[in-house]
Amino acid sequence: MKFILWNPVETDFRNYAIVMIRRFYNAYDAQLGHWLLQRITAALLIPTIFLANVSTLILWNILLFWHMHIGIEEILIDYVHNEVIRTWFFVLFRILILLIIKYTFVLFVLT
């Protein structure tokens, strides 16, 4: 049985550098996507406040809770390191958001 060890002399540094740059870019791209989505939802919340009717109330609820979900998700990714606890919190938080959206819709639209 032959063991293969990492040898820096035999390793092509360019390939390693390209792989590391791609990993960094993918991680940066994902963070940029979250950052952009957070800003877009915040910007879209402002016009929906001034246009008050049923359709904008539904849009406002979806945007507000989506914005809140993205923010809480970023906080949990940064500070909760146990993936099982984080996943369970995501599931419970999404259920809570859906319940709040439902009761907000019932309170403001159906009454």
N, C-alpha and C positions, 0 to 999 in steps of 0.2 A: 504494500500500500504506500502510495507516494503522497506526501503532504505538500500542498502548494502554499507557499508563504508570499506575502506581498513584498516585492522588491522594488524600491523606488528607482533603481537604475534601469530595470527592465520595463517599467511602467511608462506608457506614453503619457506625458504630462498634459499634452494638448487635449486628449480625450477626457482626462480627469477634469481639466479646467472647463471644458465645454459642458460636461455633465453637471458640475457644480453651478455654473452660470444658469443653466436651464432650470435647475431646482430652485435657485434663488428667484429667477424670473417668475416661475409658476407660483411660488409662495407670495411674491409681491403682487402678481396679477390677481390672486384671490383676495388679498387684503385691499387692493385698489377697488375691486368690485364691491366689497362690503362698504368701503368708505363712500364710493360713488352712490350706491343704492341708498345709504343713510341720508346723504345730502339731497338726493332727488326726492325721496319721500318727504323730507322736511320742507323742501321748496313747494311741493304739490299740496301740502296741507294748508298753506296760506291762502290760495285762491278759493279753496273749498269752504273756508270759513265765511267768506262774504257772499257766496251763492247758496242761500239757504232754501233747499227744497229736499224732497225725499231722496232723489237719486244722488245728490251731493252728500247727503247724510250717510248713505251707504258707502259711497266712495271715501268720505272722510273717516268713517270707522275702519275701513279696510286699511287705508293709508296710515292712520294713527297706530293701529295695533301692529302693522307690519314694521313701521318705524321703531316701535317699542321692542318688538321681537328681535330685530337686528341688533339694537343696542344691548339688550340683555344677553344675547348670544355672544357678542364680542366680549362682554365682561366675563361671562362664564368660561369662554375659551382661554382668557388670560389668567383667571384666578382659580378655577376648579380643575385640578389636574387628574382626578380620578374619572375615567371615561364612563364608567357605569353610572356614577352619581350624576354626571353632566348629562348623559343621555336621558335618564329618568326625569331630571329637572326639565329638559327640553320638552319631553312628552307631556308632562303635567302642565307646564307653562302654556303650551299650545292648546291644550284642552281648556285651561282657564281663559285664554284669549277668545276662543270660540264661544264659550259660555257668556262672556261679557259682551261680545258682539251680538249674540242672540238676544240677550236681555235689553241691550241698548236699542236694538231694532224694535223689539216688542214695546218698549216704553215710549219711544218717540214716534213711531210710525202707526202702530195699531191702536193707540189710545187717542 
